[in-house]
Amino acid sequence: MKTVIRSMASIIVLLLCGNIYASTYSIPFPNNSLIGKTHYLSTSAGDSAITIAKQYDIGFNSIEEANPHLNLTRSFSTNTYVQVPTQHILPNATRQGIVVNLPEMRMYYFPAGTHKVLTYPIGIGKVDKTIPITQTVIVKKMENPIWIPTPSIREFVSREQGIVLPTIMLPGPDNPLGPYAIYTGIQTYLIHSTIFPESIGKRASFGCLRMFQSDIKEFFYSVKKGIPVEIINSPVKIGWEDDRLYIEVHQPLREHRKAYDASLPGMVHMISASSKNRPLLVNWQLVSYLAKQQDGIPHEIGITIH
């Protein structure tokens, strides 16, 4: 099911060595929330979900949600049609500092003193090991950090993988933090680079937020101590572009899969609340479809009646 998507947001794509990295967008007007543009491509030999995710700076989950018909465990055949979800609705959160939306596995950064937003895919914690849903701040950052695995991590790795981790891991190619670490006010939960880029867009960490090294390299030097960090759980996002209403639905975190916000009644409530006093014509059939087919792509679902 396809919809025509209109976007007024301008996109500046940073090109480096043929790859597309983190995108910078102008923040929409206060009552608008749509940024970016969805891409569609026909694959070439050797393309895979991982190579496309890195090229367009999205996570594995984004490719998976938007293309449920594709087998992502192997390289694509030549001329395979792939939908690349590079359009987003800004989260319903304060547009300052860093906003992390866990179900989306995406981070939004609003640099102070600018009218821009940068957005990055992330890897998050395994089931029951996610970073707490709360507000915190950046407390420090470190290049070439050491890693001190907690006793529970050392026990898990020993039990599941048969590997005995050292109590302190020095910087180097085997250090899972990679070359950049940003520390939050939540003890033991970091934002860091990773030596496992295929884990971006997956639940693979012990709670930390992982970033592509190409992303965190620019992000690291921009963020400063004291920047607020808001961690949210919003599988469903709703936002306006002028008189048109959009919805973006992601798969909820497994431990929150029965949450009201992720259900069709919850979506109906959000849509009704967002319309306020506007007379709105809603495509409820599409809303019902998206409650089941959570493709992570913004869809126009309503228009104000004048």
PLY file of the C-alpha trace (Angstrom):
ply
format ascii 1.0
element vertex 306
property float x
property float y
property float z
element edge 305
property int vertex1
property int vertex2
end_header
0.00 0.00 0.00
1.51 3.27 -1.11
0.79 6.86 -0.25
2.02 10.08 -1.81
4.37 11.72 0.65
4.99 15.43 0.54
7.99 16.97 2.26
8.99 20.61 2.65
12.03 19.81 4.79
15.35 20.39 3.09
17.98 17.65 3.33
21.71 18.08 3.25
23.35 14.74 2.55
26.98 14.46 3.55
28.93 12.44 0.99
32.18 10.73 1.80
33.91 8.01 -0.23
30.67 7.21 -2.04
28.72 6.58 1.16
25.83 8.57 2.58
26.29 9.34 6.25
24.28 11.15 8.89
21.83 13.67 7.48
21.23 17.19 8.70
17.75 18.63 8.36
16.25 22.02 8.97
13.85 21.75 11.89
10.30 22.09 10.56
8.04 24.93 11.67
6.72 24.46 15.24
3.50 22.69 14.21
5.21 20.49 11.59
7.22 17.32 12.21
8.20 15.67 8.91
11.85 15.51 7.82
13.64 13.74 4.98
12.44 11.71 2.04
11.92 7.99 1.48
14.21 6.45 -1.13
13.58 3.56 -3.47
16.38 1.66 -5.15
17.10 -1.26 -7.43
19.99 -3.28 -6.03
23.31 -4.07 -7.66
25.40 -7.22 -7.31
26.74 -7.57 -3.76
24.16 -5.32 -2.11
22.80 -6.56 1.20
20.71 -5.17 4.04
23.91 -4.27 5.89
25.58 -2.45 2.97
22.41 -0.50 2.19
21.91 0.37 5.86
25.45 1.76 6.10
25.16 3.63 2.80
21.92 5.39 3.77
22.73 5.66 7.48
19.80 3.61 8.72
19.64 0.55 10.96
19.00 -3.06 10.04
15.58 -2.77 11.69
14.58 -0.02 9.24
15.34 -2.22 6.22
13.56 -5.14 7.89
10.39 -3.22 8.76
10.08 -1.51 5.39
10.74 -4.66 3.34
9.09 -7.62 5.09
8.93 -9.55 1.82
12.72 -9.71 1.42
15.14 -12.30 2.77
17.69 -10.18 4.60
19.98 -13.04 5.63
21.78 -13.04 2.27
22.82 -10.64 -0.47
20.07 -9.40 -2.75
19.66 -10.48 -6.33
20.44 -7.80 -8.93
17.54 -5.41 -9.53
15.77 -6.25 -6.27
13.38 -3.43 -5.33
14.17 -2.05 -1.86
12.35 0.66 0.06
14.79 2.79 2.06
13.07 4.60 4.98
15.01 7.85 5.18
12.00 9.97 6.10
11.03 10.45 9.73
8.50 12.13 11.98
10.24 14.00 14.77
9.47 12.42 18.15
6.92 14.07 20.39
9.60 15.41 22.73
11.36 18.67 23.47
13.42 19.72 20.46
16.67 20.20 22.31
19.69 18.12 23.19
19.49 14.42 22.38
16.29 12.40 22.01
16.57 8.61 21.81
13.53 6.65 20.61
14.15 3.03 21.57
11.58 1.18 19.38
12.71 3.19 16.37
16.37 2.54 17.25
17.14 6.09 16.23
18.61 9.15 17.91
17.82 12.79 17.19
20.30 15.53 18.05
19.36 19.22 18.17
22.63 21.20 18.36
22.27 24.28 20.52
22.24 27.61 18.71
21.18 26.11 15.39
17.89 25.40 13.67
19.05 21.93 12.65
18.43 18.33 13.68
20.83 15.48 13.04
19.57 11.91 13.17
21.47 8.65 13.58
20.56 4.95 13.70
21.58 3.11 16.87
21.84 -0.37 18.29
20.20 -0.88 21.67
20.16 -3.34 24.57
18.96 -6.91 24.39
15.52 -7.75 25.80
15.41 -6.74 29.48
18.75 -4.97 29.16
17.58 -1.70 27.60
18.74 1.64 28.87
16.16 3.09 31.31
13.38 5.23 29.83
14.19 8.47 31.57
15.92 11.84 31.28
19.61 12.30 31.89
22.59 14.37 30.66
25.98 13.86 29.05
28.57 13.77 31.84
31.81 13.18 29.93
33.32 11.74 26.76
36.50 9.84 26.07
38.56 8.88 23.04
40.08 5.39 23.03
38.19 4.41 26.19
38.93 1.43 28.37
36.05 -0.99 28.96
35.28 -2.38 32.39
32.68 -5.14 31.87
30.36 -5.65 34.80
30.36 -9.01 36.60
27.00 -9.86 35.02
28.38 -9.19 31.52
31.47 -11.29 32.19
29.29 -14.11 33.50
26.93 -13.93 30.50
29.76 -13.95 27.93
31.47 -16.84 29.71
28.24 -18.85 29.87
26.91 -18.10 26.38
30.12 -17.77 24.36
32.74 -19.56 26.40
34.91 -16.43 26.45
36.62 -15.20 29.62
36.63 -11.41 29.50
39.32 -9.46 31.33
38.22 -7.25 34.21
39.62 -4.27 32.28
39.91 -4.13 28.48
42.37 -1.60 27.13
41.78 0.38 23.91
42.35 -1.60 20.75
40.69 -3.53 17.93
39.00 -5.98 20.33
37.53 -3.34 22.63
33.74 -3.34 21.88
33.46 0.38 22.73
35.54 1.26 19.69
37.45 4.57 19.66
34.70 6.86 21.02
32.62 6.73 24.22
30.13 9.27 25.54
29.01 8.77 29.14
25.52 9.59 30.36
24.32 10.24 33.90
22.96 6.69 34.02
25.84 4.64 35.39
27.25 1.97 33.02
25.07 3.16 30.08
27.11 4.78 27.32
26.74 6.04 23.77
29.68 4.56 21.90
31.12 3.38 18.61
31.21 -0.33 17.93
33.42 -2.95 16.34
30.21 -4.71 15.30
28.60 -2.33 12.73
26.10 -5.04 11.73
24.50 -4.60 15.19
23.19 -1.10 14.39
19.41 -1.39 14.23
19.44 -4.52 16.38
19.03 -5.41 20.03
22.54 -6.61 20.64
24.18 -4.64 23.46
24.07 -4.94 27.23
22.20 -1.63 27.41
24.56 0.85 25.78
23.62 2.74 22.62
25.85 1.80 19.68
26.56 4.02 16.69
28.27 3.59 13.35
31.83 4.81 13.73
31.34 7.23 10.82
28.41 8.78 12.71
29.88 9.04 16.18
33.10 10.52 14.80
31.26 13.76 13.97
28.76 13.49 16.83
31.51 13.01 19.45
33.16 16.37 18.80
29.85 18.22 18.73
28.31 17.11 22.02
29.36 18.64 25.31
29.00 17.91 28.99
25.57 18.88 30.32
23.61 18.32 27.09
20.21 16.84 28.04
19.34 13.32 26.91
15.71 12.17 26.78
15.12 8.44 26.30
11.61 7.63 25.12
9.52 4.62 24.12
7.38 5.69 21.14
6.62 2.90 18.68
3.97 5.16 17.11
4.73 8.75 16.10
2.20 11.22 14.75
2.98 14.58 13.19
1.69 17.29 10.91
2.94 18.81 7.70
0.80 21.89 7.20
-2.78 20.56 7.02
-1.85 16.92 6.51
-1.48 14.35 9.29
1.14 11.60 9.15
1.75 8.46 11.19
4.90 6.35 11.53
4.55 2.93 13.17
7.43 0.80 14.42
7.48 -2.62 16.01
7.22 -2.11 19.79
9.93 -3.39 22.08
9.15 -7.01 22.91
8.80 -6.27 26.62
6.28 -3.51 25.75
4.49 -5.25 22.87
1.14 -5.12 24.67
1.40 -1.43 25.50
-1.71 0.63 24.73
0.24 3.09 22.56
1.24 0.25 20.22
-2.34 -0.99 19.73
-4.96 0.12 17.20
-7.14 1.69 19.94
-4.08 3.56 21.16
-3.35 4.82 17.67
-6.97 5.97 17.26
-6.71 7.85 20.56
-3.45 9.53 19.47
-4.95 10.59 16.16
-8.05 12.00 17.85
-5.95 13.87 20.40
-3.66 15.31 17.73
-6.54 16.70 15.67
-7.76 18.84 18.58
-10.28 21.27 17.14
-9.40 20.61 13.51
-12.10 18.94 11.40
-10.10 16.02 10.02
-10.77 13.46 7.30
-8.90 10.26 8.29
-8.12 7.19 6.23
-9.00 4.69 8.96
-8.49 1.74 6.64
-4.84 2.73 6.23
-4.50 3.25 9.99
-5.84 -0.27 10.61
-3.41 -1.66 8.04
-0.42 0.09 9.63
-1.35 -1.23 13.08
-0.52 -4.66 11.69
2.07 -3.79 9.02
4.44 -1.71 11.14
6.73 -0.54 8.34
8.49 2.37 10.07
7.65 4.79 7.23
5.61 8.01 7.59
2.23 7.72 5.84
-0.27 10.47 5.21
-3.44 9.37 6.99
-5.51 12.54 7.25
-6.18 16.01 5.93
-7.83 19.01 7.51
-11.23 19.82 6.06
-11.59 23.52 5.29
0 1
1 2
2 3
3 4
4 5
5 6
6 7
7 8
8 9
9 10
10 11
11 12
12 13
13 14
14 15
15 16
16 17
17 18
18 19
19 20
20 21
21 22
22 23
23 24
24 25
25 26
26 27
27 28
28 29
29 30
30 31
31 32
32 33
33 34
34 35
35 36
36 37
37 38
38 39
39 40
40 41
41 42
42 43
43 44
44 45
45 46
46 47
47 48
48 49
49 50
50 51
51 52
52 53
53 54
54 55
55 56
56 57
57 58
58 59
59 60
60 61
61 62
62 63
63 64
64 65
65 66
66 67
67 68
68 69
69 70
70 71
71 72
72 73
73 74
74 75
75 76
76 77
77 78
78 79
79 80
80 81
81 82
82 83
83 84
84 85
85 86
86 87
87 88
88 89
89 90
90 91
91 92
92 93
93 94
94 95
95 96
96 97
97 98
98 99
99 100
100 101
101 102
102 103
103 104
104 105
105 106
106 107
107 108
108 109
109 110
110 111
111 112
112 113
113 114
114 115
115 116
116 117
117 118
118 119
119 120
120 121
121 122
122 123
123 124
124 125
125 126
126 127
127 128
128 129
129 130
130 131
131 132
132 133
133 134
134 135
135 136
136 137
137 138
138 139
139 140
140 141
141 142
142 143
143 144
144 145
145 146
146 147
147 148
148 149
149 150
150 151
151 152
152 153
153 154
154 155
155 156
156 157
157 158
158 159
159 160
160 161
161 162
162 163
163 164
164 165
165 166
166 167
167 168
168 169
169 170
170 171
171 172
172 173
173 174
174 175
175 176
176 177
177 178
178 179
179 180
180 181
181 182
182 183
183 184
184 185
185 186
186 187
187 188
188 189
189 190
190 191
191 192
192 193
193 194
194 195
195 196
196 197
197 198
198 199
199 200
200 201
201 202
202 203
203 204
204 205
205 206
206 207
207 208
208 209
209 210
210 211
211 212
212 213
213 214
214 215
215 216
216 217
217 218
218 219
219 220
220 221
221 222
222 223
223 224
224 225
225 226
226 227
227 228
228 229
229 230
230 231
231 232
232 233
233 234
234 235
235 236
236 237
237 238
238 239
239 240
240 241
241 242
242 243
243 244
244 245
245 246
246 247
247 248
248 249
249 250
250 251
251 252
252 253
253 254
254 255
255 256
256 257
257 258
258 259
259 260
260 261
261 262
262 263
263 264
264 265
265 266
266 267
267 268
268 269
269 270
270 271
271 272
272 273
273 274
274 275
275 276
276 277
277 278
278 279
279 280
280 281
281 282
282 283
283 284
284 285
285 286
286 287
287 288
288 289
289 290
290 291
291 292
292 293
293 294
294 295
295 296
296 297
297 298
298 299
299 300
300 301
301 302
302 303
303 304
304 305
